[in-house]
Amino acid sequence: MHKKIKSKLDIAVLMLSYNSEEFIEEAIDSFLNQKGINNWKLYIADDFSTDKTREIILRYKKSFPEKVDYFFNKGNLGTARNLFTNLLKIDTKFCVISAADDIVEDPFVLRDSCLVLENDKTLSFTYTNGYKFYEKNKELKEKINCYEPKTNPFSLKDWMENGMFYINVHSIMFRTKTYPKNFDNWAYNTATEDYIHRVFLLLAGKGYYQNKFSSLYRVRKKGAQSQINNNSEYIYLNSIETMKGLDMFAQKNYSIKYFNNFYGQHMRLAIIYMFKKRFLKASAHFITTFIYKATIQDRFILLKTMVKVFLGMQKPQF
């Protein structure tokens, strides 16, 4: 049982941190600079940092007790478990999930996103566009260029039928009550927590895209994802388990409607196992793409690629 933080606040910002001493002050300050709204608080979920991150958090807590609080994990949980474990403690109307190395550039984004959700009760979440930059080079920031939905607000069906277009997870504000009240191991162990975050929200309601830039996403070599085993085989196997978990969570509605989105990981695994000369596994995943109704074109591409990989003419490229 996770004890909730009882609150009369409208908005909680849940910031995930791990060994973020270089960047976390800038991230915290970007939220403290928010204007036009005061009824919010920042909760920093630190995943057992071994540098000076916790010292910095405690200093901010002391300086801004009304605006900054923290959850200190007693061990390193990994990104997904850190997120979902501490999200269960939040009890505000709305919530924003952030990372300790990202920056909020728009000083009014909390106010504006709150107004969007207040004005349309059918919405589960809203989000904006953003920029990305590498390490400390903010002056070289690049537009993320979110896809502008043809239908706005949009549903899970709209999203998946339009190629599961990019949703800037770093700028999402969502209704806390629409989120699951507990999580199974597949969610805690996922390597794609951003993806299932989007699906959870779209299963609960509609999303709304605000066509403006508000966030700066920092790309760095030692980010949160460095805690995950990033080899391709692991990622695709984990992704399949995640999809199965989502399917169970949605009581089969997820796969029945959107089978065509399930076979991609099996295609990649078939090619990887062919390259590794693990032919039984390669064959199993090849056959599975037929079960999940891969298109004729994709089946032909897969077969052609597997033959080339087997003959040493091509290596897996993902």
N, C-alpha and C positions, 0 to 999 in steps of 0.2 A: 504494500500500500504506500503510495506517494502522498505525503502531506502537502495540501495545497496552500499557497500563500493567499490568505484572505485579503481582498483588496477592493476598494471603491474606485480604483483607477479605471480609465477608459482603455488605455494602451499599455501593454508590456512589450519592451524590446528585449528579446532573449539573444544575447551575444555569446557565441561559442568561441572559446579561447583554448589554445594549447601552444606553449612556448612562443608567446607573441610579444615579448618585451620590446622589440624594435618598433612595433606598429600600433599597439593597443591604445596608447595615449591619443594618437591621432584619431583612431576610430571612436573612442569615447567622447572626445571633444566635438566631433562632428554631430553627435546626437545632442550634446549639451548646448549646441548652437541653434537648436530648433526653435522656431518662432511661431506665434499665432496659436499655440496650444500648450497647456501646462499640465494637463491631467494624464501624465505618463511616467513610466519609470524604467530604468535600464537594469536588467538582471544579467550578470555575467556568469556563464556556466563554464568554469575552468576545469579542463580535463587532466588534472594532476601535472601541471607544468613543472619543469625542473629548472627553469631559469628564474628571472625576477618578475615574471608576470603577476604572480599573486601579491607581491609587495606593492606593485603599481595599483592593482585593484583595491587593496586595502587603503591605500592613500586616497584614492578617489572616493571611496566609501566614507572616509572620515571628512573629506572636504565637501562632499555633496550627499549627505545622508538621506535627503528627500528624493534624490534622483538616481542614486546608484546603490545597488545591492549585489549579492553574489551567491552562487551555489558552488562550493568547492567539492569536487568528486574525491573520494578517498583512494581511488586508483584510476589508472588510465582506461577509459571505457571504449575509446574509438569514437569517431564522429557521429555515427547514427545513434548509438546508445546514449551518448552525451546529449544529443538533441532530444530524443524521445523521452528519456528518463526525466529530464528537467522541464520539458514542455508540460508534463503532467502536473507540475507544481503551479502552473500559471492559472490564474482565475480572473483575468480581466476580460472586458468585452471584446477587445481586439488584440492581436499580437503581431509582432514583426520579428523575423529571425534574421540575425546578422552574424558576421564573422569579425573576429578581432583584428583582422588585417584589411578590412574594407572600410570605405568612407562614404558618408552621406553628404552629397554636394548641395542638394536643394534644401534650404533652411525651412521650407514650408511643407515638406513632403508628408510629415506625420499629420499635420492639420488637413491637408488636401485629401489624403487617402482616407482619413477618418470621415470626412464629409461625404465622400463617394459611397462608403458603406452605409452611413446613416441614411442617405437619401434613397437607397435601393435595397430593400430587405431580401431580394432574391439573390443577391450576390454573396458568394462565399469568400471572395477575395478580390483585391485589386492590385495592380502593379504598374510600374513605369519602365521606360527604357533606361539605359545606362551606358557607362564607359568601362573599358578595361585598360589596365596598364601593368607594366612589368616591374616587379620589385619596388623601386623608389622613384621610377621615372614618370611622375604624374604629368609632366609637360608633354610626354609622348603618348597621351591617352588616345584610345581608339574607340569609336562608336561600336557598341554591341549590335545595334540595328535589329531590334526586335521586329518580328513579323507583325504587321498590323492586321488583326483578324477581320475577315470579311463580314462576320457577324460579331457585334460588340454591344452588349455582353455575349459571351460564348459559353457553350456547354462542353461536357466531356466528349460528346459525339462530334461536335464541331471541331474540337481540338484534334481528335484522332483522325477524322476524315480529311483534315488538312495537314497531314504529315507530322502531327505532334510538334507544331511550331514552337520555337524557343520562347519560354516564359522566364523573364528575368527574376529568378528566385531571390536575388539579393535586395529586391525592392518590394516584395510582396507584403501586404498587410491583410490579415484574414480574421474571420470571426472565430474566436477561440472555441466556442461551444460546438462548432461544426466538426471539430477534430476528434479522432477516436479517443475513447477514454482509457484504453489499454492497448498494449502492443504485444504481438507474438514474437518469437525469436527471429523469424524471417525478416521482420522490420528492424529489430535491433542489430542484426548481423549484415544488413544490406550494405553494398558498396555504392549504391545509387540512391542515397537518401533524398537528394534534390528531386529526382524523378518521382519517387513515391509521395513526396510532399505535394507536388503538383496534382497527382492523381487523387490523393486523399481529399484535397480541396475541391476538385472538380466532381468527385462523387457526391459531395455534400451540397453543391450549388454551382452557380455560374461565376466566371471570372470576367473582370473588366480591365481593359488596357487603357492607361492614361498615356497619351502620346507626348511625353516630355522626358527629359533626362534628369535623373535624381541621384544615381548611385555610381560609385567608383569601385570596380571589382579588381582587387590586386592579384595578379598571377605571380606566384613565387615558387621557387624550387622546393622549399621546405614548408609548404602549406599543410592544412589539415589532412589532405588526401595522402600525404607522405606516410601516414600511419597505416595505410592500407596496402596489402600485397597487390601491386599493380600489374602483374603479368596477365596477358590477354585471356588465357584459359580460365584463370580464377574469376576475372571480371565477367565473362560471358556465362559461366556456370552460376555465379552468384546472381546475375541478372535473371536467369531462368527461374531460380528459386524465388526471387523477388516477385516475378510475374505470377507464379503459382500462388504465392501468398496473397497478392492483390486480388487474384481471382476468387480465392476462398473468402477473403474479407468482403468482397462485393457480391457474394452469393451467386457466383457464376455469371453475373451480368457483364462483367468486364470482358471475359473471353468470348462469350456467345456473340456479342455485338462487334468485337474488334479482333477476331482471330487473325486477320491479315497482319497484325503488328507483332505476332508471337514468333514467327518463324525465323526472323533475322539473326537471332543469337545462335540458333541451331545451325544455320548456314555457315556462320563464322567458325563455330566449333568443328563442323565437318571438315572444313579446310585446314584448321589448325591440327587436328588429329591425323589427317592425311599427310601433312608435312612431317609430323612426328612418327609416321609409319605405324600408327595405332589404328589399324584398319577396321577392327570391329567397332570401335567407338566412332570412327569416321562414318561407317555405314549406318550406324544407329541414328546419328544426328541427320544424315542425309535423308533417311526414310521419314524421320520426324517432320521434316519440312513439308512432306506431302500431307501428313496428318493435319498440320496447321495451315493447309490450303495455300501454299506458296504459288505465286503466279507461274504460268508456263514459261514466261521469259526468265524469271528468277531461277526456276529449276534448270533451265538450259545453261544459264550463266554459272550456276553452282557446279553442274556436271563438268562443264568446260574448264572451270578453274581447278577443280579437283584433279582432273586428268593432267593439267599443266603442272600442278604441284607435285603429283606423283612422278612425273617424268623429269622433275628437276628444272623445269623451264620457268617456274615462277615461285615466289615466296609469298606467304600470307602478308597482306598489306591492309591493316586496319588502323 
